[in-house]
Amino acid sequence: MLDVLIKKGKIIDGAGNPWFLADVGIQGERIVQVRHAIRGEAKRVVDAAGLVVSPGFIDTHTHSDLRVFKHPKKTPS
């Protein structure tokens, strides 16, 4: 059984591919399925019809770009 099942969302994978309609199955903290139709039960079902779903992105935001202002001579070339 899935913890969360997101149904009928417009999937954007972040790789530049065109979006497609699909379901996303989540178990714990992991995406375990991305398919056109996931069958089975889930503890929570989210209807994402008409919405965009972007599974798997990792927030890599840091403030490391400020280093150039703090130590301008130590920045890599």
PDB file of N, CA, C, O and CB in Angstrom:
ATOM      1  N   MET A   1       0.844  -1.189   0.000  1.00  0.00           N
ATOM      2  CA  MET A   1       0.000   0.000   0.000  1.00  0.00           C
ATOM      3  C   MET A   1       0.883   1.243   0.000  1.00  0.00           C
ATOM      4  O   MET A   1       1.852   1.334   0.754  1.00  0.00           O
ATOM      5  CB  MET A   1      -0.957   0.003   1.223  1.00  0.00           C
ATOM      6  N   LEU A   2       0.534   2.189  -0.851  1.00  0.00           N
ATOM      7  CA  LEU A   2       1.253   3.458  -0.925  1.00  0.00           C
ATOM      8  C   LEU A   2       0.827   4.382   0.208  1.00  0.00           C
ATOM      9  O   LEU A   2      -0.296   4.294   0.706  1.00  0.00           O
ATOM     10  CB  LEU A   2       1.015   4.135  -2.282  1.00  0.00           C
ATOM     11  N   ASP A   3       1.727   5.260   0.605  1.00  0.00           N
ATOM     12  CA  ASP A   3       1.363   6.285   1.583  1.00  0.00           C
ATOM     13  C   ASP A   3       0.569   7.398   0.919  1.00  0.00           C
ATOM     14  O   ASP A   3      -0.438   7.860   1.457  1.00  0.00           O
ATOM     15  CB  ASP A   3       2.617   6.859   2.260  1.00  0.00           C
ATOM     16  N   VAL A   4       1.030   7.830  -0.262  1.00  0.00           N
ATOM     17  CA  VAL A   4       0.360   8.902  -1.004  1.00  0.00           C
ATOM     18  C   VAL A   4       0.289   8.506  -2.469  1.00  0.00           C
ATOM     19  O   VAL A   4       1.257   7.996  -3.031  1.00  0.00           O
ATOM     20  CB  VAL A   4       1.105  10.266  -0.832  1.00  0.00           C
ATOM     21  N   LEU A   5      -0.849   8.741  -3.076  1.00  0.00           N
ATOM     22  CA  LEU A   5      -1.042   8.525  -4.510  1.00  0.00           C
ATOM     23  C   LEU A   5      -1.549   9.830  -5.105  1.00  0.00           C
ATOM     24  O   LEU A   5      -2.646  10.286  -4.784  1.00  0.00           O
ATOM     25  CB  LEU A   5      -2.043   7.339  -4.793  1.00  0.00           C
ATOM     26  N   ILE A   6      -0.749  10.419  -5.965  1.00  0.00           N
ATOM     27  CA  ILE A   6      -1.130  11.654  -6.653  1.00  0.00           C
ATOM     28  C   ILE A   6      -1.644  11.246  -8.026  1.00  0.00           C
ATOM     29  O   ILE A   6      -0.898  10.680  -8.825  1.00  0.00           O
ATOM     30  CB  ILE A   6       0.083  12.676  -6.762  1.00  0.00           C
ATOM     31  N   LYS A   7      -2.908  11.529  -8.305  1.00  0.00           N
ATOM     32  CA  LYS A   7      -3.578  11.040  -9.510  1.00  0.00           C
ATOM     33  C   LYS A   7      -3.713  12.112 -10.584  1.00  0.00           C
ATOM     34  O   LYS A   7      -4.036  13.264 -10.293  1.00  0.00           O
ATOM     35  CB  LYS A   7      -4.944  10.508  -9.156  1.00  0.00           C
ATOM     36  N   LYS A   8      -3.460  11.717 -11.828  1.00  0.00           N
ATOM     37  CA  LYS A   8      -3.777  12.484 -13.039  1.00  0.00           C
ATOM     38  C   LYS A   8      -3.153  13.870 -13.104  1.00  0.00           C
ATOM     39  O   LYS A   8      -3.799  14.822 -13.542  1.00  0.00           O
ATOM     40  CB  LYS A   8      -5.243  12.623 -13.156  1.00  0.00           C
ATOM     41  N   GLY A   9      -1.895  13.990 -12.670  1.00  0.00           N
ATOM     42  CA  GLY A   9      -1.203  15.271 -12.738  1.00  0.00           C
ATOM     43  C   GLY A   9      -0.416  15.407 -14.033  1.00  0.00           C
ATOM     44  O   GLY A   9      -0.082  14.412 -14.676  1.00  0.00           O
ATOM     45  N   LYS A  10      -0.126  16.634 -14.405  1.00  0.00           N
ATOM     46  CA  LYS A  10       0.753  16.902 -15.546  1.00  0.00           C
ATOM     47  C   LYS A  10       2.185  16.796 -15.015  1.00  0.00           C
ATOM     48  O   LYS A  10       2.644  17.670 -14.279  1.00  0.00           O
ATOM     49  CB  LYS A  10       0.465  18.336 -16.202  1.00  0.00           C
ATOM     50  N   ILE A  11       2.881  15.737 -15.386  1.00  0.00           N
ATOM     51  CA  ILE A  11       4.218  15.472 -14.866  1.00  0.00           C
ATOM     52  C   ILE A  11       5.256  16.243 -15.678  1.00  0.00           C
ATOM     53  O   ILE A  11       5.312  16.141 -16.904  1.00  0.00           O
ATOM     54  CB  ILE A  11       4.524  13.956 -14.892  1.00  0.00           C
ATOM     55  N   ILE A  12       6.067  17.009 -14.973  1.00  0.00           N
ATOM     56  CA  ILE A  12       7.209  17.693 -15.573  1.00  0.00           C
ATOM     57  C   ILE A  12       8.438  17.163 -14.863  1.00  0.00           C
ATOM     58  O   ILE A  12       8.594  17.351 -13.657  1.00  0.00           O
ATOM     59  CB  ILE A  12       7.097  19.271 -15.454  1.00  0.00           C
ATOM     60  N   ASP A  13       9.321  16.492 -15.615  1.00  0.00           N
ATOM     61  CA  ASP A  13      10.433  15.779 -14.984  1.00  0.00           C
ATOM     62  C   ASP A  13      11.687  16.612 -14.765  1.00  0.00           C
ATOM     63  O   ASP A  13      12.628  16.140 -14.127  1.00  0.00           O
ATOM     64  CB  ASP A  13      10.785  14.605 -15.805  1.00  0.00           C
ATOM     65  N   GLY A  14      11.725  17.833 -15.272  1.00  0.00           N
ATOM     66  CA  GLY A  14      12.881  18.688 -15.055  1.00  0.00           C
ATOM     67  C   GLY A  14      14.035  18.440 -16.010  1.00  0.00           C
ATOM     68  O   GLY A  14      15.067  19.103 -15.913  1.00  0.00           O
ATOM     69  N   ALA A  15      13.881  17.500 -16.928  1.00  0.00           N
ATOM     70  CA  ALA A  15      14.948  17.178 -17.877  1.00  0.00           C
ATOM     71  C   ALA A  15      14.712  17.812 -19.244  1.00  0.00           C
ATOM     72  O   ALA A  15      15.467  17.564 -20.184  1.00  0.00           O
ATOM     73  CB  ALA A  15      15.074  15.673 -18.027  1.00  0.00           C
ATOM     74  N   GLY A  16      13.668  18.629 -19.355  1.00  0.00           N
ATOM     75  CA  GLY A  16      13.376  19.278 -20.626  1.00  0.00           C
ATOM     76  C   GLY A  16      12.417  18.495 -21.505  1.00  0.00           C
ATOM     77  O   GLY A  16      12.103  18.921 -22.616  1.00  0.00           O
ATOM     78  N   ASN A  17      11.948  17.355 -21.017  1.00  0.00           N
ATOM     79  CA  ASN A  17      10.991  16.554 -21.779  1.00  0.00           C
ATOM     80  C   ASN A  17       9.612  17.204 -21.730  1.00  0.00           C
ATOM     81  O   ASN A  17       9.324  17.963 -20.804  1.00  0.00           O
ATOM     82  CB  ASN A  17      10.927  15.107 -21.233  1.00  0.00           C
ATOM     83  N   PRO A  18       8.753  16.919 -22.714  1.00  0.00           N
ATOM     84  CA  PRO A  18       7.387  17.437 -22.654  1.00  0.00           C
ATOM     85  C   PRO A  18       6.634  16.826 -21.470  1.00  0.00           C
ATOM     86  O   PRO A  18       6.916  15.697 -21.071  1.00  0.00           O
ATOM     87  CB  PRO A  18       6.641  17.146 -23.973  1.00  0.00           C
ATOM     88  N   TRP A  19       5.689  17.561 -20.918  1.00  0.00           N
ATOM     89  CA  TRP A  19       4.905  17.022 -19.811  1.00  0.00           C
ATOM     90  C   TRP A  19       4.042  15.877 -20.297  1.00  0.00           C
ATOM     91  O   TRP A  19       3.772  15.755 -21.492  1.00  0.00           O
ATOM     92  CB  TRP A  19       4.034  18.114 -19.172  1.00  0.00           C
ATOM     93  N   PHE A  20       3.605  15.029 -19.361  1.00  0.00           N
ATOM     94  CA  PHE A  20       2.694  13.931 -19.672  1.00  0.00           C
ATOM     95  C   PHE A  20       1.786  13.693 -18.470  1.00  0.00           C
ATOM     96  O   PHE A  20       2.161  13.978 -17.332  1.00  0.00           O
ATOM     97  CB  PHE A  20       3.480  12.635 -20.043  1.00  0.00           C
ATOM     98  N   LEU A  21       0.589  13.169 -18.730  1.00  0.00           N
ATOM     99  CA  LEU A  21      -0.350  12.860 -17.655  1.00  0.00           C
ATOM    100  C   LEU A  21       0.027  11.536 -17.006  1.00  0.00           C
ATOM    101  O   LEU A  21       0.259  10.543 -17.696  1.00  0.00           O
ATOM    102  CB  LEU A  21      -1.800  12.810 -18.187  1.00  0.00           C
ATOM    103  N   ALA A  22       0.088  11.526 -15.680  1.00  0.00           N
ATOM    104  CA  ALA A  22       0.431  10.293 -14.980  1.00  0.00           C
ATOM    105  C   ALA A  22       0.076  10.407 -13.502  1.00  0.00           C
ATOM    106  O   ALA A  22      -0.311  11.467 -13.010  1.00  0.00           O
ATOM    107  CB  ALA A  22       1.927   9.971 -15.149  1.00  0.00           C
ATOM    108  N   ASP A  23       0.220   9.277 -12.815  1.00  0.00           N
ATOM    109  CA  ASP A  23       0.059   9.191 -11.375  1.00  0.00           C
ATOM    110  C   ASP A  23       1.445   9.059 -10.753  1.00  0.00           C
ATOM    111  O   ASP A  23       2.377   8.568 -11.390  1.00  0.00           O
ATOM    112  CB  ASP A  23      -0.862   7.993 -10.975  1.00  0.00           C
ATOM    113  N   VAL A  24       1.573   9.503  -9.501  1.00  0.00           N
ATOM    114  CA  VAL A  24       2.829   9.381  -8.764  1.00  0.00           C
ATOM    115  C   VAL A  24       2.530   8.672  -7.452  1.00  0.00           C
ATOM    116  O   VAL A  24       1.661   9.094  -6.688  1.00  0.00           O
ATOM    117  CB  VAL A  24       3.493  10.784  -8.515  1.00  0.00           C
ATOM    118  N   GLY A  25       3.263   7.584  -7.198  1.00  0.00           N
ATOM    119  CA  GLY A  25       3.105   6.837  -5.958  1.00  0.00           C
ATOM    120  C   GLY A  25       4.265   7.110  -5.024  1.00  0.00           C
ATOM    121  O   GLY A  25       5.428   7.048  -5.423  1.00  0.00           O
ATOM    122  N   ILE A  26       3.936   7.414  -3.766  1.00  0.00           N
ATOM    123  CA  ILE A  26       4.962   7.741  -2.768  1.00  0.00           C
ATOM    124  C   ILE A  26       4.822   6.783  -1.593  1.00  0.00           C
ATOM    125  O   ILE A  26       3.723   6.526  -1.100  1.00  0.00           O
ATOM    126  CB  ILE A  26       4.839   9.229  -2.290  1.00  0.00           C
ATOM    127  N   GLN A  27       5.967   6.262  -1.161  1.00  0.00           N
ATOM    128  CA  GLN A  27       6.004   5.390   0.002  1.00  0.00           C
ATOM    129  C   GLN A  27       7.110   5.910   0.908  1.00  0.00           C
ATOM    130  O   GLN A  27       8.269   5.979   0.498  1.00  0.00           O
ATOM    131  CB  GLN A  27       6.241   3.884  -0.401  1.00  0.00           C
ATOM    132  N   GLY A  28       6.764   6.274   2.128  1.00  0.00           N
ATOM    133  CA  GLY A  28       7.739   6.908   3.010  1.00  0.00           C
ATOM    134  C   GLY A  28       8.138   8.247   2.432  1.00  0.00           C
ATOM    135  O   GLY A  28       7.287   9.097   2.168  1.00  0.00           O
ATOM    136  N   GLU A  29       9.433   8.438   2.234  1.00  0.00           N
ATOM    137  CA  GLU A  29       9.939   9.687   1.673  1.00  0.00           C
ATOM    138  C   GLU A  29      10.400   9.515   0.231  1.00  0.00           C
ATOM    139  O   GLU A  29      11.118  10.365  -0.296  1.00  0.00           O
ATOM    140  CB  GLU A  29      11.083  10.217   2.521  1.00  0.00           C
ATOM    141  N   ARG A  30       9.999   8.434  -0.402  1.00  0.00           N
ATOM    142  CA  ARG A  30      10.487   8.142  -1.755  1.00  0.00           C
ATOM    143  C   ARG A  30       9.363   8.020  -2.768  1.00  0.00           C
ATOM    144  O   ARG A  30       8.283   7.507  -2.472  1.00  0.00           O
ATOM    145  CB  ARG A  30      11.298   6.868  -1.750  1.00  0.00           C
ATOM    146  N   ILE A  31       9.645   8.504  -3.970  1.00  0.00           N
ATOM    147  CA  ILE A  31       8.759   8.269  -5.108  1.00  0.00           C
ATOM    148  C   ILE A  31       9.072   6.859  -5.587  1.00  0.00           C
ATOM    149  O   ILE A  31      10.209   6.558  -5.950  1.00  0.00           O
ATOM    150  CB  ILE A  31       8.957   9.352  -6.265  1.00  0.00           C
ATOM    151  N   VAL A  32       8.064   6.002  -5.586  1.00  0.00           N
ATOM    152  CA  VAL A  32       8.303   4.612  -5.969  1.00  0.00           C
ATOM    153  C   VAL A  32       7.692   4.245  -7.319  1.00  0.00           C
ATOM    154  O   VAL A  32       8.054   3.225  -7.905  1.00  0.00           O
ATOM    155  CB  VAL A  32       7.756   3.696  -4.910  1.00  0.00           C
ATOM    156  N   GLN A  33       6.770   5.069  -7.815  1.00  0.00           N
ATOM    157  CA  GLN A  33       6.148   4.811  -9.116  1.00  0.00           C
ATOM    158  C   GLN A  33       5.756   6.117  -9.784  1.00  0.00           C
ATOM    159  O   GLN A  33       5.278   7.050  -9.138  1.00  0.00           O
ATOM    160  CB  GLN A  33       4.915   3.903  -8.961  1.00  0.00           C
ATOM    161  N   VAL A  34       5.968   6.162 -11.083  1.00  0.00           N
ATOM    162  CA  VAL A  34       5.402   7.211 -11.929  1.00  0.00           C
ATOM    163  C   VAL A  34       4.891   6.467 -13.143  1.00  0.00           C
ATOM    164  O   VAL A  34       5.671   5.981 -13.962  1.00  0.00           O
ATOM    165  CB  VAL A  34       6.466   8.356 -12.311  1.00  0.00           C
ATOM    166  N   ARG A  35       3.566   6.380 -13.256  1.00  0.00           N
ATOM    167  CA  ARG A  35       2.944   5.600 -14.329  1.00  0.00           C
ATOM    168  C   ARG A  35       1.680   6.303 -14.807  1.00  0.00           C
ATOM    169  O   ARG A  35       1.141   7.188 -14.142  1.00  0.00           O
ATOM    170  CB  ARG A  35       2.617   4.159 -13.849  1.00  0.00           C
ATOM    171  N   HIS A  36       1.231   5.883 -15.970  1.00  0.00           N
ATOM    172  CA  HIS A  36       0.006   6.481 -16.521  1.00  0.00           C
ATOM    173  C   HIS A  36      -1.222   6.144 -15.687  1.00  0.00           C
ATOM    174  O   HIS A  36      -2.163   6.936 -15.644  1.00  0.00           O
ATOM    175  CB  HIS A  36      -0.209   6.014 -17.954  1.00  0.00           C
ATOM    176  N   ALA A  37      -1.240   5.014 -15.036  1.00  0.00           N
ATOM    177  CA  ALA A  37      -2.362   4.656 -14.161  1.00  0.00           C
ATOM    178  C   ALA A  37      -1.860   3.691 -13.098  1.00  0.00           C
ATOM    179  O   ALA A  37      -1.547   2.539 -13.399  1.00  0.00           O
ATOM    180  CB  ALA A  37      -3.541   4.023 -14.975  1.00  0.00           C
ATOM    181  N   ILE A  38      -1.782   4.156 -11.859  1.00  0.00           N
ATOM    182  CA  ILE A  38      -1.370   3.301 -10.752  1.00  0.00           C
ATOM    183  C   ILE A  38      -2.634   2.732 -10.121  1.00  0.00           C
ATOM    184  O   ILE A  38      -3.537   3.468  -9.724  1.00  0.00           O
ATOM    185  CB  ILE A  38      -0.505   4.091  -9.698  1.00  0.00           C
ATOM    186  N   ARG A  39      -2.678   1.429 -10.040  1.00  0.00           N
ATOM    187  CA  ARG A  39      -3.818   0.759  -9.400  1.00  0.00           C
ATOM    188  C   ARG A  39      -3.412   0.335  -8.002  1.00  0.00           C
ATOM    189  O   ARG A  39      -2.232   0.110  -7.732  1.00  0.00           O
ATOM    190  CB  ARG A  39      -4.298  -0.472 -10.232  1.00  0.00           C
ATOM    191  N   GLY A  40      -4.361   0.229  -7.137  1.00  0.00           N
ATOM    192  CA  GLY A  40      -4.078  -0.182  -5.768  1.00  0.00           C
ATOM    193  C   GLY A  40      -4.515   0.884  -4.789  1.00  0.00           C
ATOM    194  O   GLY A  40      -5.055   1.924  -5.166  1.00  0.00           O
ATOM    195  N   GLU A  41      -4.267   0.599  -3.520  1.00  0.00           N
ATOM    196  CA  GLU A  41      -4.723   1.485  -2.466  1.00  0.00           C
ATOM    197  C   GLU A  41      -3.600   2.382  -1.960  1.00  0.00           C
ATOM    198  O   GLU A  41      -2.416   2.080  -2.104  1.00  0.00           O
ATOM    199  CB  GLU A  41      -5.300   0.681  -1.323  1.00  0.00           C
ATOM    200  N   ALA A  42      -4.014   3.491  -1.366  1.00  0.00           N
ATOM    201  CA  ALA A  42      -3.075   4.424  -0.742  1.00  0.00           C
ATOM    202  C   ALA A  42      -3.735   5.011   0.493  1.00  0.00           C
ATOM    203  O   ALA A  42      -4.957   5.143   0.560  1.00  0.00           O
ATOM    204  CB  ALA A  42      -2.644   5.554  -1.737  1.00  0.00           C
ATOM    205  N   LYS A  43      -2.915   5.356   1.461  1.00  0.00           N
ATOM    206  CA  LYS A  43      -3.439   5.978   2.687  1.00  0.00           C
ATOM    207  C   LYS A  43      -4.048   7.341   2.389  1.00  0.00           C
ATOM    208  O   LYS A  43      -5.021   7.752   3.021  1.00  0.00           O
ATOM    209  CB  LYS A  43      -2.327   6.121   3.739  1.00  0.00           C
ATOM    210  N   ARG A  44      -3.459   8.038   1.414  1.00  0.00           N
ATOM    211  CA  ARG A  44      -3.971   9.357   1.026  1.00  0.00           C
ATOM    212  C   ARG A  44      -3.931   9.461  -0.483  1.00  0.00           C
ATOM    213  O   ARG A  44      -2.929   9.114  -1.108  1.00  0.00           O
ATOM    214  CB  ARG A  44      -3.146  10.510   1.684  1.00  0.00           C
ATOM    215  N   VAL A  45      -5.010   9.935  -1.071  1.00  0.00           N
ATOM    216  CA  VAL A  45      -5.090  10.123  -2.517  1.00  0.00           C
ATOM    217  C   VAL A  45      -5.292  11.614  -2.787  1.00  0.00           C
ATOM    218  O   VAL A  45      -6.166  12.254  -2.202  1.00  0.00           O
ATOM    219  CB  VAL A  45      -6.254   9.267  -3.145  1.00  0.00           C
ATOM    220  N   VAL A  46      -4.461  12.154  -3.690  1.00  0.00           N
ATOM    221  CA  VAL A  46      -4.534  13.572  -4.057  1.00  0.00           C
ATOM    222  C   VAL A  46      -4.949  13.650  -5.516  1.00  0.00           C
ATOM    223  O   VAL A  46      -4.287  13.079  -6.383  1.00  0.00           O
ATOM    224  CB  VAL A  46      -3.163  14.308  -3.816  1.00  0.00           C
ATOM    225  N   ASP A  47      -6.033  14.349  -5.790  1.00  0.00           N
ATOM    226  CA  ASP A  47      -6.486  14.557  -7.170  1.00  0.00           C
ATOM    227  C   ASP A  47      -5.741  15.763  -7.733  1.00  0.00           C
ATOM    228  O   ASP A  47      -5.993  16.899  -7.331  1.00  0.00           O
ATOM    229  CB  ASP A  47      -8.046  14.769  -7.241  1.00  0.00           C
ATOM    230  N   ALA A  48      -4.825  15.509  -8.664  1.00  0.00           N
ATOM    231  CA  ALA A  48      -4.017  16.584  -9.246  1.00  0.00           C
ATOM    232  C   ALA A  48      -4.458  16.926 -10.665  1.00  0.00           C
ATOM    233  O   ALA A  48      -3.695  17.536 -11.414  1.00  0.00           O
ATOM    234  CB  ALA A  48      -2.547  16.192  -9.247  1.00  0.00           C
ATOM    235  N   ALA A  49      -5.667  16.548 -11.045  1.00  0.00           N
ATOM    236  CA  ALA A  49      -6.167  16.848 -12.385  1.00  0.00           C
ATOM    237  C   ALA A  49      -6.099  18.352 -12.635  1.00  0.00           C
ATOM    238  O   ALA A  49      -6.612  19.146 -11.847  1.00  0.00           O
ATOM    239  CB  ALA A  49      -7.618  16.331 -12.563  1.00  0.00           C
ATOM    240  N   GLY A  50      -5.458  18.731 -13.742  1.00  0.00           N
ATOM    241  CA  GLY A  50      -5.302  20.139 -14.090  1.00  0.00           C
ATOM    242  C   GLY A  50      -4.148  20.825 -13.393  1.00  0.00           C
ATOM    243  O   GLY A  50      -3.920  22.016 -13.606  1.00  0.00           O
ATOM    244  N   LEU A  51      -3.402  20.089 -12.552  1.00  0.00           N
ATOM    245  CA  LEU A  51      -2.275  20.666 -11.824  1.00  0.00           C
ATOM    246  C   LEU A  51      -0.958  20.077 -12.326  1.00  0.00           C
ATOM    247  O   LEU A  51      -0.946  19.016 -12.949  1.00  0.00           O
ATOM    248  CB  LEU A  51      -2.427  20.423 -10.310  1.00  0.00           C
ATOM    249  N   VAL A  52       0.137  20.761 -12.056  1.00  0.00           N
ATOM    250  CA  VAL A  52       1.465  20.299 -12.445  1.00  0.00           C
ATOM    251  C   VAL A  52       2.104  19.591 -11.255  1.00  0.00           C
ATOM    252  O   VAL A  52       2.038  20.074 -10.124  1.00  0.00           O
ATOM    253  CB  VAL A  52       2.354  21.486 -12.933  1.00  0.00           C
ATOM    254  N   VAL A  53       2.722  18.444 -11.520  1.00  0.00           N
ATOM    255  CA  VAL A  53       3.445  17.683 -10.504  1.00  0.00           C
ATOM    256  C   VAL A  53       4.889  17.556 -10.987  1.00  0.00           C
ATOM    257  O   VAL A  53       5.132  17.140 -12.120  1.00  0.00           O
ATOM    258  CB  VAL A  53       2.786  16.260 -10.252  1.00  0.00           C
ATOM    259  N   SER A  54       5.827  17.905 -10.145  1.00  0.00           N
ATOM    260  CA  SER A  54       7.247  17.838 -10.513  1.00  0.00           C
ATOM    261  C   SER A  54       7.989  16.970  -9.503  1.00  0.00           C
ATOM    262  O   SER A  54       8.596  17.496  -8.570  1.00  0.00           O
ATOM    263  CB  SER A  54       7.878  19.266 -10.579  1.00  0.00           C
ATOM    264  N   PRO A  55       7.951  15.661  -9.672  1.00  0.00           N
ATOM    265  CA  PRO A  55       8.560  14.767  -8.679  1.00  0.00           C
ATOM    266  C   PRO A  55      10.072  14.743  -8.753  1.00  0.00           C
ATOM    267  O   PRO A  55      10.662  14.841  -9.829  1.00  0.00           O
ATOM    268  CB  PRO A  55       8.036  13.372  -8.855  1.00  0.00           C
ATOM    269  N   GLY A  56      10.691  14.611  -7.588  1.00  0.00           N
ATOM    270  CA  GLY A  56      12.104  14.320  -7.525  1.00  0.00           C
ATOM    271  C   GLY A  56      13.059  15.487  -7.521  1.00  0.00           C
ATOM    272  O   GLY A  56      14.268  15.262  -7.578  1.00  0.00           O
ATOM    273  N   PHE A  57      12.595  16.717  -7.457  1.00  0.00           N
ATOM    274  CA  PHE A  57      13.527  17.832  -7.438  1.00  0.00           C
ATOM    275  C   PHE A  57      14.191  17.937  -6.074  1.00  0.00           C
ATOM    276  O   PHE A  57      13.565  17.676  -5.046  1.00  0.00           O
ATOM    277  CB  PHE A  57      12.812  19.141  -7.789  1.00  0.00           C
ATOM    278  N   ILE A  58      15.452  18.319  -6.072  1.00  0.00           N
ATOM    279  CA  ILE A  58      16.204  18.528  -4.841  1.00  0.00           C
ATOM    280  C   ILE A  58      16.573  19.997  -4.788  1.00  0.00           C
ATOM    281  O   ILE A  58      17.115  20.540  -5.751  1.00  0.00           O
ATOM    282  CB  ILE A  58      17.480  17.611  -4.769  1.00  0.00           C
ATOM    283  N   ASP A  59      16.284  20.637  -3.679  1.00  0.00           N
ATOM    284  CA  ASP A  59      16.606  22.053  -3.521  1.00  0.00           C
ATOM    285  C   ASP A  59      18.099  22.188  -3.228  1.00  0.00           C
ATOM    286  O   ASP A  59      18.550  21.878  -2.125  1.00  0.00           O
ATOM    287  CB  ASP A  59      15.751  22.702  -2.384  1.00  0.00           C
ATOM    288  N   THR A  60      18.851  22.645  -4.203  1.00  0.00           N
ATOM    289  CA  THR A  60      20.297  22.794  -4.037  1.00  0.00           C
ATOM    290  C   THR A  60      20.692  24.221  -3.716  1.00  0.00           C
ATOM    291  O   THR A  60      21.871  24.568  -3.795  1.00  0.00           O
ATOM    292  CB  THR A  60      21.015  22.338  -5.284  1.00  0.00           C
ATOM    293  N   HIS A  61      19.738  25.047  -3.359  1.00  0.00           N
ATOM    294  CA  HIS A  61      20.020  26.453  -3.087  1.00  0.00           C
ATOM    295  C   HIS A  61      20.938  26.595  -1.876  1.00  0.00           C
ATOM    296  O   HIS A  61      20.677  26.028  -0.815  1.00  0.00           O
ATOM    297  CB  HIS A  61      18.715  27.229  -2.857  1.00  0.00           C
ATOM    298  N   THR A  62      21.995  27.345  -2.045  1.00  0.00           N
ATOM    299  CA  THR A  62      22.877  27.716  -0.939  1.00  0.00           C
ATOM    300  C   THR A  62      23.268  29.165  -1.148  1.00  0.00           C
ATOM    301  O   THR A  62      22.918  29.778  -2.156  1.00  0.00           O
ATOM    302  CB  THR A  62      24.145  26.783  -0.859  1.00  0.00           C
ATOM    303  N   HIS A  63      23.976  29.688  -0.213  1.00  0.00           N
ATOM    304  CA  HIS A  63      24.472  31.046  -0.348  1.00  0.00           C
ATOM    305  C   HIS A  63      25.963  31.034  -0.664  1.00  0.00           C
ATOM    306  O   HIS A  63      26.662  32.009  -0.389  1.00  0.00           O
ATOM    307  CB  HIS A  63      24.198  31.851   0.929  1.00  0.00           C
ATOM    308  N   SER A  64      26.453  29.943  -1.237  1.00  0.00           N
ATOM    309  CA  SER A  64      27.872  29.835  -1.562  1.00  0.00           C
ATOM    310  C   SER A  64      28.300  30.849  -2.615  1.00  0.00           C
ATOM    311  O   SER A  64      29.488  31.145  -2.739  1.00  0.00           O
ATOM    312  CB  SER A  64      28.189  28.434  -2.042  1.00  0.00           C
ATOM    313  N   ASP A  65      27.352  31.382  -3.371  1.00  0.00           N
ATOM    314  CA  ASP A  65      27.699  32.382  -4.377  1.00  0.00           C
ATOM    315  C   ASP A  65      28.122  33.704  -3.749  1.00  0.00           C
ATOM    316  O   ASP A  65      28.663  34.567  -4.440  1.00  0.00           O
ATOM    317  CB  ASP A  65      26.526  32.610  -5.308  1.00  0.00           C
ATOM    318  N   LEU A  66      27.887  33.875  -2.454  1.00  0.00           N
ATOM    319  CA  LEU A  66      28.291  35.107  -1.773  1.00  0.00           C
ATOM    320  C   LEU A  66      29.774  35.091  -1.405  1.00  0.00           C
ATOM    321  O   LEU A  66      30.329  36.122  -1.025  1.00  0.00           O
ATOM    322  CB  LEU A  66      27.446  35.315  -0.517  1.00  0.00           C
ATOM    323  N   ARG A  67      30.408  33.946  -1.514  1.00  0.00           N
ATOM    324  CA  ARG A  67      31.824  33.802  -1.177  1.00  0.00           C
ATOM    325  C   ARG A  67      32.705  34.768  -1.969  1.00  0.00           C
ATOM    326  O   ARG A  67      33.698  35.275  -1.449  1.00  0.00           O
ATOM    327  CB  ARG A  67      32.274  32.371  -1.429  1.00  0.00           C
ATOM    328  N   VAL A  68      32.348  35.015  -3.203  1.00  0.00           N
ATOM    329  CA  VAL A  68      33.143  35.910  -4.048  1.00  0.00           C
ATOM    330  C   VAL A  68      33.222  37.319  -3.451  1.00  0.00           C
ATOM    331  O   VAL A  68      34.218  38.013  -3.653  1.00  0.00           O
ATOM    332  CB  VAL A  68      32.546  35.973  -5.463  1.00  0.00           C
ATOM    333  N   PHE A  69      32.210  37.742  -2.734  1.00  0.00           N
ATOM    334  CA  PHE A  69      32.231  39.071  -2.128  1.00  0.00           C
ATOM    335  C   PHE A  69      33.016  39.089  -0.816  1.00  0.00           C
ATOM    336  O   PHE A  69      33.628  40.098  -0.465  1.00  0.00           O
ATOM    337  CB  PHE A  69      30.808  39.555  -1.886  1.00  0.00           C
ATOM    338  N   LYS A  70      32.995  37.972  -0.100  1.00  0.00           N
ATOM    339  CA  LYS A  70      33.693  37.892   1.180  1.00  0.00           C
ATOM    340  C   LYS A  70      35.192  37.652   0.987  1.00  0.00           C
ATOM    341  O   LYS A  70      36.010  38.241   1.695  1.00  0.00           O
ATOM    342  CB  LYS A  70      33.091  36.779   2.040  1.00  0.00           C
ATOM    343  N   HIS A  71      35.556  36.791   0.033  1.00  0.00           N
ATOM    344  CA  HIS A  71      36.953  36.433  -0.229  1.00  0.00           C
ATOM    345  C   HIS A  71      37.225  36.510  -1.736  1.00  0.00           C
ATOM    346  O   HIS A  71      37.391  35.472  -2.376  1.00  0.00           O
ATOM    347  CB  HIS A  71      37.273  35.003   0.317  1.00  0.00           C
ATOM    348  N   PRO A  72      37.273  37.705  -2.311  1.00  0.00           N
ATOM    349  CA  PRO A  72      37.390  37.828  -3.764  1.00  0.00           C
ATOM    350  C   PRO A  72      38.664  37.213  -4.352  1.00  0.00           C
ATOM    351  O   PRO A  72      38.660  36.824  -5.520  1.00  0.00           O
ATOM    352  CB  PRO A  72      37.331  39.268  -4.138  1.00  0.00           C
ATOM    353  N   LYS A  73      39.730  37.114  -3.599  1.00  0.00           N
ATOM    354  CA  LYS A  73      40.975  36.560  -4.136  1.00  0.00           C
ATOM    355  C   LYS A  73      41.048  35.046  -3.994  1.00  0.00           C
ATOM    356  O   LYS A  73      41.961  34.425  -4.538  1.00  0.00           O
ATOM    357  CB  LYS A  73      42.164  37.189  -3.442  1.00  0.00           C
ATOM    358  N   LYS A  74      40.114  34.441  -3.280  1.00  0.00           N
ATOM    359  CA  LYS A  74      40.147  32.998  -3.062  1.00  0.00           C
ATOM    360  C   LYS A  74      39.177  32.232  -3.944  1.00  0.00           C
ATOM    361  O   LYS A  74      39.068  31.012  -3.823  1.00  0.00           O
ATOM    362  CB  LYS A  74      39.851  32.699  -1.632  1.00  0.00           C
ATOM    363  N   THR A  75      38.488  32.906  -4.806  1.00  0.00           N
ATOM    364  CA  THR A  75      37.523  32.218  -5.665  1.00  0.00           C
ATOM    365  C   THR A  75      38.238  31.411  -6.729  1.00  0.00           C
ATOM    366  O   THR A  75      39.252  31.857  -7.266  1.00  0.00           O
ATOM    367  CB  THR A  75      36.565  33.219  -6.317  1.00  0.00           C
ATOM    368  N   PRO A  76      37.724  30.223  -7.046  1.00  0.00           N
ATOM    369  CA  PRO A  76      38.342  29.403  -8.087  1.00  0.00           C
ATOM    370  C   PRO A  76      38.211  30.061  -9.451  1.00  0.00           C
ATOM    371  O   PRO A  76      37.253  30.789  -9.710  1.00  0.00           O
ATOM    372  CB  PRO A  76      37.712  28.011  -8.114  1.00  0.00           C
ATOM    373  N   SER A  77      39.174  29.802 -10.318  1.00  0.00           N
ATOM    374  CA  SER A  77      39.121  30.382 -11.658  1.00  0.00           C
ATOM    375  C   SER A  77      38.417  29.483 -12.626  1.00  0.00           C
ATOM    376  O   SER A  77      38.285  29.823 -13.801  1.00  0.00           O
ATOM    377  CB  SER A  77      40.502  30.678 -12.162  1.00  0.00           C
TER     378      SER A  77
END
